[in-house]
């Protein structure tokens, strides 16, 4: 855990988090730390704010009945809260070979797996139906969105499987997801997005045209951004197996320029399509993803200006 002041919530250092062997416990640790932060932030009360009453119908949970209103009206009403959205959410998790890279004690795949489990745990607690798609060149596993006992264990079981991917190609997975998911919902893509920019533009636009909301968490290792190769060496592409001789003194400037250009184009694509893009580095606390998700939910329910201000304020409370 990182040190914290009396007013700021503690953020969980990923290195400490990865020492927890159990994936479910990792996810719970991040979410509980996030909730502790909310108690000190302007998001306080978000999940318990009253939305509306509606008449009770057969099949509703009797625990949600408002007995005080029944005493006054002699009629049964259900009290609904703003978080009761029953949204369908799909987590798309990249398992390609490039995700096996890591300059820290863990890989991008380890970080991404924990991030997906954290989001699944959080969304399940919010009463949303959560599904999962894992992929590399093709779809490895698809689990339909559900909200029922035991479903979370199935999601965690899939995420906990060994990483055995090949090259990244988002074309087929995005096409299949669009075909499999007929009802509109929220799709959260977790990937390093090391793919051709034209392909990303086409496929993301196709998915958005189906009416889905999209949020992208782009996960990179610090060494990928800084290009911290200590000396000239033969480098093997993890997806193609092709070997290249790289002299960092010669290649670093061009690499960083290409990386920045790819990032700039990706940001422009997401802005034009109305997709929320968050850059995650594997040495960064994972609760940032939860703040971004909550900010997206808030904007959807209260309008863009209100949501944006809450997000900024919440992040400020966490620092």
C-alpha positions in Angstrom: 0.0 0.0 0.0 1.2 3.5 -0.7 1.4 6.0 2.2 -1.5 8.4 2.6 -2.5 11.5 4.5 -5.4 11.6 6.9 -7.7 13.0 4.3 -6.6 11.1 1.2 -7.7 7.5 0.6 -4.8 5.0 0.2 -4.1 3.8 -3.3 -3.0 0.3 -3.8 0.4 -0.2 -5.4 0.1 -2.8 -8.2 3.3 -4.5 -7.1 1.8 -5.1 -3.6 -1.5 -6.2 -5.1 0.1 -8.8 -7.4 1.6 -10.6 -4.4 -2.0 -11.7 -3.6 -2.3 -15.0 -5.3 -6.1 -15.2 -5.4 -7.6 -13.2 -8.2 -10.9 -12.7 -6.5 -9.2 -11.3 -3.4 -7.2 -9.0 -5.6 -10.4 -7.6 -7.2 -12.1 -7.2 -3.8 -9.1 -5.4 -2.4 -9.1 -2.8 -5.2 -12.9 -2.3 -5.0 -13.0 -1.9 -1.2 -10.2 0.6 -1.4 -12.1 2.5 -4.1 -15.2 2.6 -1.9 -13.2 3.9 1.0 -12.0 6.7 -1.3 -15.6 7.5 -2.3 -16.5 8.1 1.3 -14.2 11.0 1.2 -15.1 12.2 -2.3 -17.9 14.1 -4.0 -19.2 10.7 -5.3 -20.4 10.0 -1.7 -24.0 8.8 -1.8 -23.9 8.0 -5.5 -25.1 4.5 -5.1 -27.8 5.2 -2.7 -29.5 8.2 -4.2 -33.2 7.9 -4.6 -34.5 7.8 -8.2 -38.3 7.0 -8.3 -41.1 4.9 -7.0 -42.9 2.4 -9.1 -45.8 0.0 -8.4 -44.8 -3.5 -7.1 -45.2 -6.3 -9.7 -45.0 -10.0 -9.3 -41.4 -11.1 -9.2 -40.0 -8.0 -7.6 -37.8 -8.5 -4.5 -40.1 -7.9 -1.5 -37.1 -6.5 0.4 -37.3 -3.4 -1.8 -40.9 -2.5 -0.8 -41.3 0.8 0.9 -43.4 0.0 3.9 -43.7 3.6 5.1 -45.4 4.4 1.8 -47.6 1.3 2.1 -48.7 2.5 5.5 -49.8 5.9 4.0 -51.3 4.7 0.7 -52.2 1.0 1.4 -50.5 0.2 -1.9 -47.2 -1.6 -2.6 -44.4 0.5 -4.2 -40.8 -0.4 -5.0 -38.2 2.2 -4.2 -35.6 2.5 -6.9 -32.2 4.0 -6.7 -30.0 5.6 -9.4 -27.6 2.7 -9.5 -30.3 0.2 -10.4 -29.6 0.3 -14.1 -29.5 -3.4 -14.9 -27.1 -2.5 -17.7 -25.4 -5.2 -19.8 -21.6 -4.8 -19.7 -19.1 -6.9 -21.7 -15.4 -7.0 -20.8 -13.2 -7.7 -23.8 -9.8 -8.9 -22.6 -6.8 -9.1 -24.9 -4.8 -12.3 -24.4 -2.4 -11.9 -27.4 1.3 -12.7 -27.0 2.3 -9.0 -26.7 0.3 -8.9 -23.4 2.9 -11.3 -22.0 5.5 -8.6 -21.9 6.5 -7.0 -18.6 9.5 -5.1 -17.3 8.1 -5.3 -13.7 7.5 -8.4 -11.6 4.4 -9.1 -13.5 3.2 -8.8 -17.2 0.6 -6.7 -18.9 -1.5 -9.9 -19.0 -1.4 -10.2 -15.2 -2.3 -6.5 -14.8 -5.1 -6.8 -17.4 -6.5 -10.0 -15.8 -6.7 -8.3 -12.4 -8.2 -5.1 -13.9 -10.9 -7.1 -15.6 -11.7 -9.0 -12.4 -11.9 -5.8 -10.5 -14.3 -4.2 -13.0 -16.4 -7.4 -13.0 -16.6 -7.4 -9.2 -17.5 -3.7 -9.2 -20.2 -4.0 -11.9 -21.7 -7.0 -10.2 -22.0 -5.1 -7.0 -23.8 -2.4 -9.0 -26.3 -5.0 -10.1 -25.3 -4.9 -13.7 -25.2 -8.0 -15.9 -21.5 -8.7 -16.8 -20.2 -10.8 -19.7 -16.7 -11.6 -20.9 -14.9 -12.1 -24.1 -11.2 -13.1 -24.2 -9.4 -13.0 -27.5 -6.1 -12.9 -29.4 -6.4 -13.4 -33.2 -9.8 -15.0 -32.6 -12.3 -15.3 -29.8 -11.0 -17.7 -27.1 -14.0 -17.6 -24.8 -17.3 -15.8 -24.7 -19.5 -15.7 -21.6 -22.9 -14.0 -22.0 -23.8 -11.2 -19.6 -25.6 -12.4 -16.5 -26.4 -11.3 -13.0 -27.0 -14.3 -10.9 -25.4 -16.4 -8.2 -22.3 -18.2 -9.4 -21.8 -16.1 -12.5 -18.9 -14.1 -11.0 -17.0 -17.4 -10.2 -17.3 -18.4 -13.9 -15.9 -15.0 -15.0 -13.0 -15.3 -12.6 -12.4 -18.9 -13.6 -12.0 -17.8 -17.3 -9.7 -14.9 -16.4 -7.6 -17.1 -14.2 -6.7 -19.4 -17.0 -3.1 -19.5 -18.3 -2.2 -17.0 -20.9 -1.6 -18.8 -24.2 -2.4 -16.2 -26.9 -1.0 -15.5 -30.3 -1.0 -12.3 -32.4 -3.5 -9.5 -31.9 -6.2 -9.0 -34.5 -9.3 -7.1 -33.2 -11.2 -7.5 -36.5 -12.7 -10.9 -35.8 -13.4 -10.5 -32.1 -15.1 -7.2 -32.6 -17.2 -8.6 -35.4 -18.2 -11.6 -33.3 -19.1 -9.5 -30.3 -21.3 -7.3 -32.5 -23.0 -10.4 -33.8 -23.4 -12.1 -30.4 -24.6 -9.1 -28.5 -28.0 -8.0 -29.9 -29.1 -5.7 -27.0 -27.3 -2.4 -26.5 -24.9 -2.2 -23.6 -21.5 -1.0 -22.4 -18.4 -2.7 -23.9 -15.1 -2.2 -22.1 -12.1 -3.1 -24.2 -8.9 -3.9 -22.3 -5.9 -4.1 -24.5 -2.5 -2.6 -25.4 -4.1 -1.8 -28.8 -0.8 -2.4 -30.6 -2.6 -2.8 -33.9 -2.9 -0.9 -37.2 -4.7 2.3 -36.7 -6.9 2.0 -39.8 -8.2 -1.4 -38.6 -9.0 0.1 -35.2 -10.9 3.0 -36.7 -13.0 0.7 -38.9 -13.8 -1.9 -36.3 -14.5 0.5 -33.4 -16.8 2.6 -35.7 -18.6 -0.6 -36.7 -19.3 -1.5 -33.0 -20.4 2.0 -32.2 -22.8 1.9 -35.2 -24.6 -1.0 -33.4 -25.5 1.4 -30.6 -23.1 0.2 -27.9 -21.4 2.5 -25.5 -17.7 1.9 -25.4 -14.9 2.4 -23.0 -11.3 1.5 -23.8 -8.6 0.9 -21.2 -5.3 0.9 -23.0 -2.7 -1.0 -21.0 1.0 -0.5 -21.6 4.2 -1.4 -19.7 6.4 1.6 -18.6 9.3 0.2 -20.7 7.1 0.4 -23.8 6.5 4.1 -23.3 10.0 5.1 -22.3 11.8 2.6 -24.5 14.2 1.6 -21.8 16.4 -0.8 -23.7 19.8 -0.6 -21.9 22.0 -1.6 -24.8 22.0 -2.8 -28.4 20.5 -6.3 -28.7 18.5 -8.7 -30.9 14.8 -8.2 -30.1 12.2 -10.8 -30.9 8.6 -9.7 -31.7 6.5 -11.6 -29.3 3.6 -12.1 -31.8 5.4 -12.7 -35.1 8.6 -14.3 -33.7 10.6 -12.0 -36.1 14.0 -11.0 -34.7 15.4 -7.4 -35.2 18.7 -5.9 -34.2 17.9 -2.7 -32.2 20.4 0.0 -31.2 18.5 2.2 -28.6 20.6 5.2 -29.4 19.5 5.1 -33.0 16.0 3.7 -32.7 14.6 5.4 -29.5 13.7 8.8 -31.0 11.9 7.1 -34.0 10.2 4.6 -31.8 8.8 7.2 -29.4 7.7 9.4 -32.4 5.8 6.4 -33.9 4.3 5.5 -30.5 3.1 9.1 -30.0 1.7 9.3 -33.5 -0.3 6.0 -33.0 -1.5 7.3 -29.6 -2.6 10.7 -31.1 -4.5 9.0 -33.9 -6.2 6.6 -31.5 -7.3 9.5 -29.3 -8.7 11.3 -32.3 -10.6 8.2 -33.3 -12.1 7.7 -29.9 -13.1 11.4 -29.6 -14.8 11.3 -33.0 -16.7 8.1 -32.1 -17.6 9.2 -28.6 -15.6 6.4 -27.0 -14.0 6.9 -23.5 -10.3 6.2 -23.7 -8.1 5.8 -20.6 -4.4 5.2 -20.7 -3.3 2.7 -18.0 0.3 2.0 -17.2 1.1 -1.2 -15.3 2.7 0.6 -12.4 -0.4 2.7 -12.0 -3.1 1.9 -9.3 -6.1 0.2 -10.8 -8.7 2.3 -9.1 -8.3 4.9 -11.8 -10.3 2.6 -14.1 -13.1 2.6 -11.5 -13.1 6.4 -11.3 -13.4 6.5 -15.1 -16.2 4.0 -15.2 -18.1 5.8 -12.4 -17.5 9.1 -14.3 -19.0 7.5 -17.4 -22.1 6.3 -15.4 -22.4 9.8 -13.9 -22.3 11.6 -17.2 -24.9 9.2 -18.6 -27.3 9.9 -15.8 -26.6 13.6 -15.0 -25.2 15.1 -18.2 -21.6 15.6 -19.5 -20.7 18.7 -17.5 -21.8 17.3 -14.1 -20.1 14.0 -14.7 -16.8 15.6 -15.8 -16.7 17.8 -12.8 -17.4 14.9 -10.4 -14.7 12.8 -12.0 -12.1 15.5 -11.7 -13.1 16.2 -8.1 -13.0 12.5 -7.2 -9.5 12.1 -8.6 -8.5 15.2 -6.7 -9.8 13.7 -3.5 -7.7 10.6 -4.1 -4.4 12.4 -4.4 
